Amino acid sequence: MKSESLIHIKLEYNESLETKRDALNTQKDLINLLKSIKHYHSIRNEELKLKLRIQKKIRELKMNISKLEQILPKVKIPEILRKENEEVRRESVPRKIKKEDYDKNIEDQLREIQEKLRRLG
């Protein structure tokens, strides 16, 4: 070994006691931090497991829905009803009606009813 020069530092009793307390507090804080990190990892793993379960359930649900769509008969909607459904959807959108538009709207509705009557008769 090479000869090393040792340096001695003299500390007062109170200073050395405070340094030991600080070192022990630091160790305690590090252990608590490590405990928190382990707890976080366990919670995170549980979260990932739950997410995978949810994803699997969603896939199963999608498959079940697609099977139901294949099994259940297709509903054929007559053209008249389709047009009425489209009109209902359009009318369900709220819009502001002015007084001038109100009279025109009534006339338009009367024309549409007359056209439907002509198609049926």
C-alpha positions as CSV (number, residue, x, y, z in Angstrom):
1,M,0.0,0.0,0.0
2,K,1.0,3.5,-0.6
3,S,1.4,5.6,2.3
4,E,-1.6,7.8,2.7
5,S,-1.7,10.9,4.8
6,L,-4.6,10.8,7.2
7,I,-6.5,14.0,8.0
8,H,-8.2,14.2,11.4
9,I,-11.0,16.6,12.0
10,K,-12.0,17.4,15.5
11,L,-15.7,17.7,16.1
12,E,-17.5,18.7,19.1
13,Y,-19.7,16.2,20.8
14,N,-22.9,18.1,19.8
15,E,-21.7,18.4,16.2
16,S,-21.0,14.7,15.9
17,L,-24.3,13.9,17.5
18,E,-26.1,16.2,15.1
19,T,-24.3,14.6,12.1
20,K,-25.2,11.1,13.3
21,R,-28.9,12.3,13.6
22,D,-28.8,13.7,10.1
23,A,-27.3,10.5,8.7
24,L,-29.9,8.4,10.4
25,N,-32.7,10.7,9.3
26,T,-31.4,10.5,5.8
27,Q,-31.4,6.7,5.9
28,K,-34.9,6.8,7.4
29,D,-36.1,9.0,4.6
30,L,-34.5,6.8,1.9
31,I,-36.1,3.7,3.4
32,N,-39.5,5.5,3.4
33,L,-38.9,6.6,-0.2
34,L,-38.0,3.0,-1.2
35,K,-41.2,1.8,0.6
36,S,-43.3,4.3,-1.3
37,I,-41.7,3.3,-4.6
38,K,-42.4,-0.4,-4.0
39,H,-46.0,0.5,-3.1
40,Y,-46.3,2.5,-6.3
41,H,-45.0,-0.4,-8.3
42,S,-47.4,-2.8,-6.8
43,I,-50.3,-0.4,-7.4
44,R,-49.1,0.2,-11.0
45,N,-48.9,-3.5,-11.6
46,E,-52.4,-3.9,-10.3
47,E,-53.6,-1.1,-12.5
48,L,-52.0,-2.7,-15.6
49,K,-53.6,-6.0,-14.8
50,L,-57.0,-4.3,-14.5
51,K,-56.5,-2.5,-17.7
52,L,-55.7,-5.8,-19.5
53,R,-58.8,-7.4,-18.0
54,I,-60.9,-4.4,-19.2
55,Q,-59.4,-4.6,-22.6
56,K,-60.1,-8.4,-22.8
57,K,-63.7,-7.8,-21.7
58,I,-64.2,-5.1,-24.4
59,R,-62.8,-7.5,-27.0
60,E,-65.2,-10.2,-25.8
61,L,-68.1,-7.7,-25.9
62,K,-67.2,-6.6,-29.4
63,M,-67.2,-10.3,-30.5
64,N,-70.5,-10.9,-28.9
65,I,-72.0,-7.9,-30.5
66,S,-70.8,-8.9,-33.9
67,K,-72.1,-12.5,-33.4
68,L,-75.5,-11.0,-32.4
69,E,-75.5,-8.8,-35.5
70,Q,-74.9,-11.9,-37.6
71,I,-77.5,-14.0,-35.8
72,L,-80.3,-11.4,-35.6
73,P,-82.3,-10.8,-38.8
74,K,-81.7,-7.6,-40.7
75,V,-84.6,-5.1,-40.4
76,K,-85.7,-3.8,-43.7
77,I,-87.1,-0.3,-43.3
78,P,-89.5,0.9,-46.0
79,E,-88.3,3.9,-48.0
80,I,-91.2,6.1,-46.6
81,L,-90.2,5.4,-43.0
82,R,-86.5,6.0,-43.8
83,K,-87.3,9.4,-45.2
84,E,-89.5,10.2,-42.2
85,N,-86.7,9.1,-39.9
86,E,-84.3,11.4,-41.7
87,E,-86.8,14.2,-41.4
88,V,-87.2,13.6,-37.7
89,R,-83.5,13.6,-37.2
90,R,-83.2,16.9,-39.1
91,E,-86.0,18.4,-37.1
92,S,-84.6,17.3,-33.8
93,V,-81.7,19.7,-34.3
94,P,-82.7,22.8,-32.4
95,R,-82.8,26.0,-34.5
96,K,-84.1,29.5,-34.1
97,I,-87.3,30.2,-35.9
98,K,-88.1,33.7,-36.9
99,K,-91.7,34.9,-37.5
100,E,-91.2,35.0,-41.2
101,D,-89.6,31.6,-41.3
102,Y,-92.5,30.3,-39.2
103,D,-95.1,30.9,-41.9
104,K,-92.8,29.5,-44.6
105,N,-92.1,26.5,-42.4
106,I,-95.8,25.7,-42.1
107,E,-96.3,26.0,-45.9
108,D,-93.3,23.7,-46.4
109,Q,-94.7,21.1,-44.0
110,L,-98.1,21.3,-45.8
111,R,-96.4,20.6,-49.2
112,E,-94.5,17.7,-47.7
113,I,-97.7,16.2,-46.3
114,Q,-99.4,16.6,-49.7
115,E,-96.5,14.9,-51.5
116,K,-96.7,12.0,-49.1
117,L,-100.5,11.7,-49.6
118,R,-100.0,11.7,-53.4
119,R,-97.4,8.9,-53.1
120,L,-99.7,6.8,-51.0
121,G,-102.8,7.5,-53.1
